[in-house]
Amino acid sequence: MPQKDPCQKQACEIQKCLQANSYMESKCQAVIQELRKCCAQYPKGRSVVCSGFEKEEEEKLTLKSASK
């Protein structure tokens, strides 16, 4: 049986916030930040819901090294 995703609760809170605010991401920055904090606590690959943030970080690093 797979382990429960440790950041699932925060991901659900983001979905609720987005739905309540007509999908305006700017109104949900606090809950998005909470998910980022949760993701930072776990090793890469531990949380499926954090994979989007992990990919975002990889792309930033790739762009930085390409611009040097």
ZIHUWO-V534602 format. One record per pair of residues at least 24 apart in sequence whose ideal C-beta (glycine too) atoms are under 8 Angstrom apart, sorted by sequence separation. I is the first residue (numbers start at 1). J is the second residue. D is the distance in whole Angstrom. If there is no record, write none. Layout:
I/J/D
I/J/D
This chain:
10/34/5
11/35/6
10/35/4
7/35/6
10/38/5
7/38/4
6/38/7
7/39/6
6/41/8
7/42/7
6/42/6
11/49/4
10/49/8
6/46/7
7/47/5
6/47/6
8/49/6
5/47/5
7/49/5
5/48/5
7/50/6
5/49/6
